[in-house]
Amino acid sequence: MNKIILILIFVLALSGCVQQSETLKQLSSVEVREYEGEKLDSVSSFRDNSIKGVQFVDIKNYTLDITGLVENETSLDYDEVLENQKYSKVVTLHCVEGWSRNIL
């Protein structure tokens, strides 16, 4: 349950739905900092370098269209995308600016 809350808060923060200071307070209580023995970086350590600021994603009207080289084209709403999460994996994001972060 905590992973789902963390994902939702992170997505809302990225979409601009929650103010950054409020988001950081909420994250400190549910943030996962270690997963299966691997240390994870804090969400608060990510830098926002976007030119136009954090982009807004309207999750009520969001759709993910899966088209092209697939057998069955489909469209998923925001909740359906979250329902399809099948596994967790620690990955390292490498930025062209030289920083890296380990995330779940």
Secondary structure, DSSP 8 states (H G I E B T S, - for coil): -HHHHHHHHHHHHHHTSS-HHHHHHHHHHH---EETTEE---GGG-----TT-S----TTT-EEEE-SSSSS-EEEEHHHHHHT------EEEE-TTS-EEEE-
